[in-house]
Amino acid sequence: MKYVKVVVGLAVEGPFDYHLCEKPNFPLRAGIRLKVHFRNKVMTAYAVGFSQHSDIQQTKPVLKLIDQLPVLDSSMLALTQGLARYFACSRGEAIETALPESLRKGRPVNLHTCAQASRRSSSKVTLVHAAEREARWEVYLAAIKETLTAGQSVIVLVPDVQAAIEAQKRIGSELALEPVIAYRKEPQEFTQWIKIHEGTVKVVIGARSVIFSPVPDLGLIIIDEEQDSVYKQEQVPHYHAREVAWMRAKIQKADLLMGSASPSLEMMHLKDKNVIAYTYIPRKDAYPQVNVIDAKHFVTHRKKFGSVISKYVEESIAEELASGGKVLIFLNRKGYATFAYCHKCATVAKCPRCNINLAYYYKDNSLVCNYCNFKLMPAPRICPHCNEGYMRYSGMGTERMESELSRLFPQARIRRLDEEAQERDADIYIATQSVVKYRELRFDLVVVAAIDNSLNRFDFRASEKTFSLLTGLSSLAKKRMLILTRMPHHYCIRSLAEGNHELFYKEELRFRKQLGMPPFKHFVTAKLRGRDEVRVQEAAERLFDELKKNTLSRVVKVLSVSPCERKKLRGNFYWQVLLSSKRVPALVEFLKSRLKKMSFSGIIVTVDVDPL
């Protein structure tokens, strides 16, 4: 009797042995799908091995063999196994992450065998550091052309749909071919997957999930804006497409080419260690003049004159408008006011599901949670807590900035570049951080307000994220950029003002090394969530004590137990246990082994490796 070792798309470690009732008339291969009984349900399972013997006395039968040819070849099986080991998920979860939904549900598919004739003996990893997108794409196109000439395929990862469309047009016009944009959860996902698997498509473009595209004979993987957090999966498994791309390039001996205007600390650290090749391309156009304005002095001006911007900024905007220029005001806060409070009892209006301040939107007179979209409309005029005091609004949002600028510059056309209003014909634009996605826009003057909110976040990556944001904003400025901050001497701000990116990376890496933080060590969080705050806290503390008691002190450090940054979100309470190690596989193995021995009734535990 022959046994099949299978895994399923659940958070359970396998493989599990099932027996075949009769011998099929085709050779069995790892990577095929089957139907099996698992936990009293009929499920799609995935074969990862075969055996003539089993240690299980009574095995269940395989109900049905779905495939004759594997939907996962040997390289994809190796990739999903590596993903499971690194990102602390089951092998079945990793496999289902790599497949379209139709295949996960057991839809039959007729596949043809495709030759995997790799001509490479090793892979090369290169980082292209270039502020201008055009410069990076010159490198990408040359690498794509070389790879296609060698008869191999290419995968291109970009941050968003608009970038994918632009990449498709660029590659199509420059290289006279038709690349495919692969979308997840789209009607055409299944047919696209088949085309890619059969080798009729040589260049595949998409967001993070495109890294799993079954292209035959992969020769090159490109990741543009590799520092972008969108490459990190929010759901389980919490994989990072950059890390998965590195794994796949190593398995299939393909080259990995990454580009960014502000590379991640991880990549710059590897560059310093000479682990990866590095190319820096200076900006062709002149860098904008960057002026840093100490906002501490602006507080006095605001109290005296009641203005939301300083006199210097107001004069700079007026000067630019007089010369026919375009102005961008960056303010990373939506709505009119950031919070509402009662002037009598001081109660602040909070989201009942997330326990964070509700933002006031003047346009529809509502209080809105910017995390779960909870809405109170109309916004209450009298405090619902004491029923005596009037509600007042404080904090500066994009709607209020638009109102104030309309008062200061009545002749100017003012528009907000956010999800609610996207008109482009204006003199002054007001935008949140999504403006860096508008790749075609350029402004004569860019004013950055309230950037300290980004720097002061409870996040060890706050400086890195702020630097990346400011770098993106500087690429939109043709002439000048004004940064309002109370920390004018912060190295993140100074590096922009001096046009010296090395200053930022040197200082940030020095701090990270002193504190034992990534990229010098890896962080892993075990996150616990549930409806009962007390039970979640008690479970987190119990897990922390268990890990601390059994820790591998030379390899793994159990650092802390604490509420997550957003302690309550969408009705759930969140706590986390933080661990660190230089070796991720050892840390993940240790954490999995301890979690297996513990039970958390009514509480969900997830593991996030290298959290962002």
GIGICOR-V272375 format. One line per field, one symbol per residue. phi: phi as a letter, one per 40 degrees, with the letter a starting at -180 (. if undefined). burial: b if it has 16 or more other ideal C-beta (glycine too) atoms within 10 Angstrom, else e. Layout:
# GIGICOR-V272375
phi = ???
burial = ???
This chain:
# GIGICOR-V272375
phi = .bbbcbbbcbcbcbcbcbbccacccaccbchcbbbbcafgbcbcbbcbibacbacccbcccccaccbcbccbccccccccccccccbfbcccccccccbcdccccgccacbbcbcbccbbbabbbbbbbacccdcccccdccccccccccgbbbbbbbcaccccccccccccccbfabcbccbcfbdcdcccdcdcccgcbcbbbicdccccdcccfcbabbbcfccccccccccccccbccccccdcccccfbcbbbbacadccccccccccgcbcbbbbccccccccbbbbcccccdcccccbgccbccccccccccccccgcbbbbcacacgcbcabaccccgcbcbcccbfbccccbcdbfbbbccbbgcbbaccccbdccbfbcccbbagbbcccccccccccbccccbbccbccabcbcacbbbaccccccccccbbcbbbbbfccccccccaccdccccccccccccccccbbbbbcacbcccccccccccgbccdccccccccccccgbdccbbcbbccbbacccccccccccccdcccccbccdcbbbccabaccdbcbafgbbbbabbbaacbcdccccccccccccbbbcgbcbbbbcfcb
burial = eebbbbbbbebeebbbbbebeeeeeeebebbbbbebebeeeebbbbbbeeeeebeeeeeeebeebbbebbbbbebbbbbbbbbbbbbbbbbbbbbbbbbbeebbebeebeeeeeeeeeeeeebebbbbbbbebebbbebbeebbeebbeeebbbbbbbbeeebbebbbebbeeeeeeebbbbbeeeeebeebbbebbeeebbbbbbbbbbbbbbbbbbbbbbbbbbbbeebbbeebbbbbbbbbbbbbbbbbbbbbbbbbbbbbbbbbbbbeeeebebeebeeeeeebebebbebeebeeeeeeeebbbbeebbebbeebbeeebbbbbbbbbbbbbbbbbbeeeeeebbbebbebbbbbbbeeebbbbbeeebebeebeeebeeeeebebebebbbbbbbbebbeeebeeeebbbbbeeeeeeeebbbbbbeebbebeeeebbbbbbbbbbebbeeeeebebbbbbbbbbbbbbbbeebbbbbbebeebbbbbbbbeeebebbbebbbeebeeeebbbebbbbbbbbbbeeeebbbebbeebbebbeeeeeeeebbbbebeebeebbbeebbbbbbbbbbeebeebbbbbeebbeeeebeebebbbbbbbb
